[in-house]
Amino acid sequence: MLFLQPRGLNRVVAASYIGVSPSKFDQMVADRRMPRPKQVDGRRVWDRLALDIAFESLVEVPGANGCDAVL
């Protein structure tokens, strides 16, 4: 069976996708760290690929890496 990951995400799923709460996601959209949604009829939908690009643009924590967080 083929599973396709949806391209368009609602607000709650988009926030979860990048690992933050919906309220933090709203702040990040407001300050343009995350993209604005697209309008699909009466719904606001975030493009998963645009979220990926915005997430890659976020500033990394200096000196931190995945191993440091575990140890």
C-alpha positions as CSV (number, residue, x, y, z in Angstrom):
1,M,0.0,0.0,0.0
2,L,1.3,3.4,-0.9
3,F,1.2,6.2,1.7
4,L,1.3,9.7,0.5
5,Q,2.2,12.5,3.0
6,P,-0.3,15.4,2.5
7,R,1.2,18.5,0.9
8,G,-1.3,20.9,2.6
9,L,-1.5,20.9,6.4
10,N,-3.9,22.6,8.8
11,R,-2.6,24.9,11.5
12,V,-2.4,22.3,14.3
13,V,-0.7,19.7,12.1
14,A,1.7,22.3,10.6
15,A,2.7,23.4,14.2
16,S,3.2,19.7,15.1
17,Y,5.2,19.1,11.9
18,I,7.8,21.7,13.0
19,G,7.7,20.6,16.6
20,V,6.0,23.6,18.3
21,S,2.6,24.4,19.9
22,P,-0.1,26.0,17.8
23,S,0.2,29.3,19.7
24,K,4.0,29.4,19.1
25,F,3.4,28.6,15.4
26,D,1.0,31.6,15.2
27,Q,3.8,33.8,16.6
28,M,6.2,32.4,14.1
29,V,3.8,33.1,11.2
30,A,3.2,36.6,12.5
31,D,6.9,37.4,12.7
32,R,7.5,35.7,9.3
33,R,9.7,32.9,10.5
34,M,7.1,30.6,9.1
35,P,5.2,31.1,5.9
36,R,1.7,32.4,5.6
37,P,-1.0,29.9,4.7
38,K,-2.7,29.4,1.3
39,Q,-6.4,29.9,1.0
40,V,-8.4,26.8,-0.1
41,D,-12.0,27.9,-0.2
42,G,-12.7,28.8,3.4
43,R,-9.7,27.0,4.8
44,R,-6.2,28.1,5.6
45,V,-3.6,25.5,4.5
46,W,0.2,25.5,5.0
47,D,2.4,24.1,2.3
48,R,4.6,21.3,3.8
49,L,7.4,22.1,1.4
50,A,7.3,25.8,2.3
51,L,7.5,24.8,6.0
52,D,10.6,22.7,5.3
53,I,12.3,25.7,3.6
54,A,11.4,28.1,6.5
55,F,12.5,25.5,9.1
56,E,15.9,25.1,7.3
57,S,16.3,28.9,7.6
58,L,15.9,29.0,11.4
59,V,19.0,29.9,13.4
60,E,20.8,27.0,14.9
61,V,21.8,27.0,18.6
62,P,25.5,27.7,18.7
63,G,27.6,24.7,19.8
64,A,24.6,22.4,20.2
65,N,24.2,19.1,18.4
66,G,22.0,16.0,18.8
67,C,24.5,14.1,20.8
68,D,25.0,16.9,23.3
69,A,21.2,17.0,24.0
70,V,21.2,13.3,24.8
71,L,24.2,13.4,27.1
